[in-house]
C-alpha cells in the first residue's frame, strides 16, 4: 500500500522541463535513472481522531525511473519498498506494523508500484498512475510529482499522494486512526 510509485511520477515530471534552467531540452532528462538511497526518503502520516497520529518512514527501498524523451506518457516508474524497514521511532509500534495485522512481513516481503501512465500537469509537474501491490492486494493509485532539480546525471523530485489502507487489508484501528495514509517522498535518481 505504501509503494506509491510517485517517485517515478516525479521523475517523469522532470522530463517535462523544457527550456528551464535544469534542462535545456527534453532529451537532456531522457534516460534511465536508479533511485539513490542518498537524498531519497519515503515518509508517511496516518491521522488520529482528536489529533496526533502516526508518523513513519521506510528505510529500505529501490527503484528505477525511465524517462521517454519523445513521449512522456511512455515513461515508466518502478518502485519496491521493503516493509520490514518501517520505522516510527517507537519499537513497539514498529513491531505491530510489521505484524500480520498490518504489513505481515513474514508473508509479504515487498510492496511494489508499477506505473501505467504519466501525464504532464505543468512545466515541472506530472501525475503518475500505476498499480500498487501490498499484502497480495493490487489497486490503482495516483501520485503528484514535481521536479526539484537536475544536475548532470542526477535528478531530484518530490512525490506526494494519499492511499486508502482498506484497499490493502491494513485498516486495523479505524476509525480511531484514519483510513488515509498521506505520503511525502523525496527521490534522487542517478542516470545509468
C-alpha positions as CSV (number, residue, x, y, z in Angstrom):
1,X,0.0,0.0,0.0
2,X,2.8,2.3,0.7
3,X,4.5,1.7,-2.5
4,X,3.4,4.8,-4.1
5,X,5.5,4.9,-7.2
6,X,5.1,8.6,-7.1
7,X,8.8,8.8,-7.2
8,X,8.6,7.7,-10.7
9,X,5.9,10.2,-11.4
10,X,8.2,12.9,-10.2
11,X,10.9,11.6,-12.3
12,X,8.7,11.8,-15.3
13,X,7.7,15.3,-14.5
14,X,11.4,16.2,-14.7
15,X,11.3,15.3,-18.4
16,X,8.8,18.0,-19.0
17,X,11.1,20.7,-18.0
18,X,11.7,22.1,-21.5
19,X,13.5,25.4,-21.5
20,X,14.1,25.6,-17.8
21,X,17.4,26.2,-16.1
22,X,17.5,22.5,-15.2
23,X,17.0,21.0,-18.6
24,X,17.6,22.9,-21.8
25,X,15.8,20.2,-23.9
26,X,13.6,17.3,-23.0
27,X,16.2,15.0,-24.4
28,X,18.5,16.2,-21.6
29,X,16.3,14.4,-19.0
30,X,15.6,11.3,-21.1
31,X,17.2,8.1,-19.9
32,X,17.1,5.5,-17.1
33,X,17.7,6.5,-13.5
34,X,18.3,4.4,-10.5
35,X,16.8,5.8,-7.3
36,X,19.6,6.6,-4.9
37,X,19.5,6.0,-1.1
38,X,21.3,9.3,-0.5
39,X,18.9,12.2,-0.8
40,X,15.8,9.9,-1.0
41,X,13.1,9.3,1.6
42,X,9.6,7.8,1.9
43,X,7.7,9.2,4.8
44,X,4.0,8.7,5.7
45,X,1.4,10.1,8.1
46,X,-1.8,8.5,9.4
47,X,-4.1,10.9,11.3
48,X,-5.8,10.1,14.5
49,X,-9.2,11.2,15.8
50,X,-8.6,14.0,18.3
51,X,-5.2,14.9,17.0
52,X,-1.8,13.3,16.8
53,X,-1.4,10.2,14.7
54,X,1.3,8.1,13.4
55,X,4.4,9.4,11.5
56,X,6.9,6.9,10.0
57,X,9.3,6.2,7.2
58,X,10.6,3.3,5.2
59,X,14.4,2.9,5.4
60,X,14.8,0.4,2.5
61,X,13.5,0.8,-1.0
62,X,14.8,0.7,-4.6
63,X,13.5,1.6,-8.0
64,X,14.1,2.9,-11.4
65,X,12.7,5.8,-13.5
66,X,12.8,5.7,-17.3
67,X,12.0,9.0,-19.0
68,X,11.0,8.8,-22.6
69,X,12.2,12.0,-24.2
70,X,9.9,11.5,-27.3
71,X,6.7,10.7,-25.4
72,X,6.5,11.5,-21.6
73,X,3.4,9.3,-21.5
74,X,5.6,6.3,-22.2
75,X,7.8,6.9,-19.3
76,X,8.0,4.3,-16.5
77,X,8.4,4.2,-12.8
78,X,9.1,1.0,-10.8
79,X,9.4,1.1,-7.0
80,X,9.9,-1.6,-4.5
81,X,9.5,-0.9,-0.7
82,X,10.7,-3.4,1.9
83,X,8.1,-3.1,4.8
84,X,10.4,-4.7,7.4
85,X,12.3,-1.4,7.2
86,X,9.4,0.7,8.6
87,X,10.3,3.0,11.4
88,X,8.4,5.3,13.7
89,X,10.9,5.8,16.5
90,X,8.9,3.5,18.8
91,X,9.9,-0.2,18.8
92,X,6.5,-1.4,20.0
93,X,4.7,0.3,17.2
94,X,7.3,-0.8,14.6
95,X,6.8,-4.4,15.7
96,X,3.0,-4.0,15.4
97,X,3.3,-2.5,11.9
98,X,5.5,-5.5,10.8
99,X,3.0,-8.0,12.3
100,X,0.2,-9.8,10.3
101,X,-2.2,-7.0,11.5
102,X,-0.6,-4.5,9.1
103,X,2.3,-5.3,6.7
104,X,2.6,-9.1,7.5
105,X,6.3,-9.0,6.6
106,X,6.6,-12.8,7.3
107,X,4.4,-13.4,4.2
108,X,4.6,-10.2,2.2
109,X,8.2,-9.0,2.0
110,X,7.6,-6.3,-0.7
111,X,5.3,-3.5,-1.6
112,X,5.6,-2.6,-5.3
113,X,4.4,0.2,-7.6
114,X,4.4,-0.1,-11.4
115,X,3.4,2.9,-13.3
116,X,0.8,2.5,-16.1
117,X,0.6,6.1,-17.3
118,X,2.3,9.5,-16.8
119,X,0.5,12.7,-17.6
120,X,2.2,16.2,-17.6
121,X,0.3,18.8,-15.5
122,X,2.8,21.6,-15.9
123,X,6.4,22.6,-16.9
124,X,7.8,20.7,-13.9
125,X,4.9,18.5,-12.7
126,X,3.1,15.3,-13.6
127,X,0.6,12.8,-12.3
128,X,1.9,9.2,-12.3
129,X,-0.8,6.5,-12.2
130,X,0.1,2.9,-11.5
131,X,-0.6,-0.4,-9.8
132,X,0.3,-0.6,-6.1
133,X,0.5,-4.1,-4.6
134,X,0.7,-4.8,-0.9
135,X,-0.2,-8.0,1.0
136,X,-1.3,-9.6,-2.2
137,X,-3.8,-6.8,-3.0
138,X,-3.4,-4.6,-6.0
139,X,-5.2,-1.2,-6.6
140,X,-4.7,1.7,-8.9
141,X,-3.1,4.8,-7.3
142,X,-2.1,8.3,-8.4
143,X,0.8,10.4,-7.2
144,X,1.7,14.0,-7.9
145,X,5.3,14.6,-8.9
146,X,7.3,17.8,-9.1
147,X,10.8,18.2,-10.5
148,X,13.0,19.9,-8.0
149,X,16.3,19.9,-9.9
150,X,18.6,18.3,-12.4
151,X,22.3,18.5,-12.5
152,X,24.4,16.4,-14.9
153,X,23.4,12.8,-14.5
154,X,21.4,13.3,-11.3
155,X,17.7,14.3,-10.9
156,X,15.6,15.2,-7.8
157,X,11.8,15.2,-7.4
158,X,9.1,15.4,-4.8
159,X,6.2,13.0,-4.8
160,X,3.0,13.1,-2.8
161,X,-0.2,11.2,-2.6
162,X,-2.8,9.6,-0.4
163,X,-3.7,5.9,-0.2
164,X,-6.6,4.1,1.5
165,X,-5.3,1.4,3.9
166,X,-8.5,-0.6,3.5
167,X,-7.7,-1.4,-0.2
168,X,-4.8,-3.5,1.1
169,X,-6.4,-5.0,4.2
170,X,-4.4,-2.8,6.6
171,X,-7.2,-0.8,8.1
172,X,-6.8,-2.0,11.6
173,X,-7.6,0.7,14.2
174,X,-10.2,2.6,12.0
175,X,-12.0,4.8,12.7
176,X,-9.7,5.9,15.6
177,X,-6.9,6.0,13.1
178,X,-7.6,7.4,9.7
179,X,-8.0,5.0,6.7
180,X,-6.0,7.5,4.7
181,X,-2.2,7.3,4.5
182,X,-0.5,10.5,3.3
183,X,2.8,10.0,1.6
184,X,5.6,12.6,1.3
185,X,8.6,11.3,-0.7
186,X,11.8,12.8,-2.0
187,X,13.7,10.9,-4.7
188,X,17.2,11.4,-6.1
189,X,18.0,9.4,-9.2
190,X,21.3,8.8,-10.9
191,X,21.4,8.2,-14.7
192,X,22.9,4.9,-15.6
